[in-house]
């Protein structure tokens, strides 16, 4: 048994028990022989059998145990890939590197995304693995070892050079093949324009002289890649098919030219034109890939190149963007781009955020408001304090999110991958079989083909049935056509090309998908669960009511605004509010902030509590100069020995109006026997977002079941649900943050595909539990890593956009796969039956992969404000 030992740098441990937990979790994996964790150094080592378990499995187990292990993710551009099999070869080579956790290679983007353990491997080892597989990584350092350009710039330059190289080869081959094309036309149509021996030299030798440079120059990449595929990596790819087809035509013609084989014709024109058309196809494909990736480049081009920094002495200096540091104060004039994410510390203006959020209306900004880097200041001068720089900015995170999404392919791609793995060997075997059958049984096969309602055989068929070609010559032509017509590239490009366009459409409209697999999963959602606060409502709570509870009125009937004292030394409205605000002063909850702000607006004295305890889902408990104060639910007061019943009527009335009512209880310091009572009720209200009702209505009309989940009380939740159009029976109220995941699981247990829509932070467990977690926010407020889908705009209507983009992208993938599979299913048999010229086969093969890319690029103009118009055909 061959074992590996991996060193791990662990995070999240606080004691020896944590180390034991990790050891037990990892040790239970099949194939792990030992697991040692040192809590003192936060390090560990695991010995395992890579044939039975993987490093990725080990990391997954550590994550599920609630801890972490150091890892880094790197995107590597790869040149020289010519088909999906090349991507698979690189993926295997990278996954075989000790220390690599996961590796995915995308043929459509010519990139690999590798997650690795930095304690066990390094970037150089990853580059070496790619080079040993026979390909070229776009390295992030110059020959001197220092970075001279950005990673994206290096990849763009490599891609542009590849495009130019393919164009040069195409033009070179076209110039030399033009006379060969004339010879082919003259021969096919029997024009007799060309003499058989110009200047006394047979025409065949002229064809040889023209075709040979083409065979050497244009054929070299295919020969090199074929050797690498077969000898280095032990697998066949598309280059092998092209090399076989063109070489068969060329070598057969050479043998016939020097009379080694009997033949009625030469195929130098076919050999050369095959390479020219294939190279032209590669050129068009490379250009299409570049166009498909323009969205990322466009996003990066939005960044400002310089920033105007304000010095402490009041002077201004223009510095490169990369020199801006957190805390720098930057001056942004009208028409300039905001250099980086930050907070406005001076000035007022409107800022165009459409390039990041998709929102076309400029957003007003003033002191205290956050701004997003790369957005455009419209009219006033702003002074912005930088809060995020470099790779931490929203625009950089968006770009990375799009790249990550493009590297993770939908599950539907697995079907194409399984087919591609066996495709090339099957094509070669099929071509050999039919070549042998035509050679041995030409008359029988010709009779069978003639019986079919199709066009005639190439050249009229073999000579034995009256055709112009000998049996061996016809067999060679069939073999060449059968290997050239097959196109694994169309299969390999069908999914990643559409996914690349779909994810960029999402980014352009403020919808970020974590991966192509998520993009596919969104389409299947049949239940959408909205969190209330901050999702359907604005999350901007305002104090609306303060009710004094008079001990002499047990029904809580003191009207709102009552200010009379209930008893000597009793409480008025301001007293109740001051108590509540003092207790809530150290809380960060929006409800608490609204109470504190309301007290400040009334000019009340707010104490700093001597002690403070936050009780999630219930409220707060604090000690002030007046005694112990409780602010929250009836349950909170009841658990602490205070009867909430006197406030019941006031609470229910407020909740029926859609407000969040909180009881205020007091246990005075000098109270006999530690008794206390409810002294009042304070209520906050949130405003429902303008688009909430439309969003819910559109979703319900489309089909998904819409639910509301909230920690708020039943009456308030139902009032909000009614206002936005959610069925009251689909309301889950009084759900604590830690219980929201359980509520989502209950829906999933009913065979529902559930999407949870929340703020991405407080709802993190539920987001992770749902089939699709969707974080809604605005700009830099969004926790991009918190969910499967991130909506950059604070608009619930974008949930429907995400679903539309998902359905449209899957529709486009299916179109591509239908074309790719249909093309090969139809054309390979036609070539095998001797019905296609090798040149036409090469043209068709080159056109098939280009057509898949072109079909995906046509999708770029789609806007998710409405359903994709071709969707119904491919559901």
Number of C-alpha atoms within 10 A of each C-alpha: 6 7 14 14 18 18 18 23 18 21 15 12 18 11 12 12 11 18 22 16 17 25 20 15 15 25 20 14 16 13 17 21 16 15 20 19 22 18 18 11 9 17 17 19 16 20 17 26 17 17 10 11 14 21 21 15 15 19 20 16 18 20 13 11 15 13 18 19 19 14 18 12 15 13 20 23 24 26 16 14 20 20 22 24 26 26 22 18 22 27 22 18 19 29 22 16 18 19 27 25 23 19 23 21 28 27 24 30 22 21 24 23 22 22 20 27 23 17 13 15 15 16 15 9 15 24 18 17 22 21 15 15 19 21 20 17 22 21 17 19 14 10 9 7 8 9 12 13 12 11 16 17 12 17 22 18 12 17 22 15 12 18 20 15 12 22 18 16 19 22 14 16 25 20 13 20 24 15 16 23 16 13 19 17 12 14 14 9 8 9 10 10 10 12 10 12 12 10 8 8 10 13 15 21 15 15 21 21 12 21 24 18 15 24 23 12 14 23 24 13 16 22 18 14 24 23 18 21 22 13 11 13 18 10 19 23 26 25 24 24 25 25 25 20 29 29 21 18 25 23 14 22 26 20 14 19 18 10 10 11 14 14 19 11 15 21 26 30 25 27 30 33 28 30 30 28 23 22 24 23 24 22 22 22 24 25 19 22 24 18 15 22 18 15 21 19 15 12 19 16 11 17 18 18 13 16 24 21 21 18 12 8 6 7 8 14 11 12 13 12 17 13 10 21 15 14 14 16 23 26 23 22 18 16 15 17 23 29 30 31 26 27 23 23 17 16 15 18 20 19 23 23 22 18 19 25 21 17 17 10 11 16 15 13 20 18 15 12 14 21 28 28 26 26 26 25 26 19 14 16 18 24 23 29 24 25 20 20 21 17 11 13 21 26 25 18 16 23 21 16 22 26 23 18 24 30 29 22 23 21 14 16 21 12 11 22 17 10 15 23 17 15 21 23 16 13 20 20 14 18 25 20 14 23 26 18 16 27 20 14 12 22 18 12 19 20 11 10 19 13 9 9 7 10 10 15 18 20 16 15 25 25 17 13 15 12 15 18 21 20 25 19 26 25 25 24 26 30 28 34 30 33 32 33 32 30 29 29 24 29 29 26 29 29 29 25 29 31 30 28 26 31 28 26 23 25 26 19 25 26 27 28 32 24 23 29 20 21 30 23 21 26 18 18 18 17 21 25 26 23 22 25 21 23 21 29 22 17 17 16 24 21 22 18 21 25 29 33 31 24 16 12 12 14 15 23 17 22 12 17 13 15 16 13 15 18 11 6 7 13 19 23 22 19 19 23 29 23 29 30 29 24 31 31 20 19 17 10 14 17 23 26 20 21 28 25 16 20 21 14 9 11 11 16 15 18 15 17 20 12 12 20 15 15 11 12 17 20 23 22 24 24 21 20 14 12 18 22 27 29 28 23 21 23 14 21 25 13 9 13 13 19 16 21 15 21 27 16 15 23 26 17 13 24 24 17 14 25 29 27 29 25 28 28 29 27 22 18 15 10 11 9 6 11 13 21 21 27 27 31 28 28 23 24 23 23 17 20 18 15 16 20 20 15 20 26 16 14 20 16 10 11 11 20 19 21 23 24 25 20 20 23 19 18 20 22 26 25 17 24 24 15 13 21 16 21 14 16 10 15 21 21 18 17 18 16 17 15 16 24 20 16 19 22 17 12 16 17 10 8 9 19 20 27 30 31 30 28 28 27 16 12 23 22 20 30 28 17 19 25 23 24 28 34 30 28 22 20 24 21 16 21 19 26 14 21 30 26 29 33 31 28 23 23 22 26 22 22 23 19 21 25 21 22 28 26 24 27 29 26 20 28 27 19 21 26 23 14 19 25 17 11 19 19 12 10 21 22 18 19 27 26 21 29 22 25 20 30 26 18 26 32 21 21 27 26 21 24 26 24 20 28 27 18 17 27 19 12 17 17 9 16 16 19 13 11 17 18 9 12 16 10 9 14 10
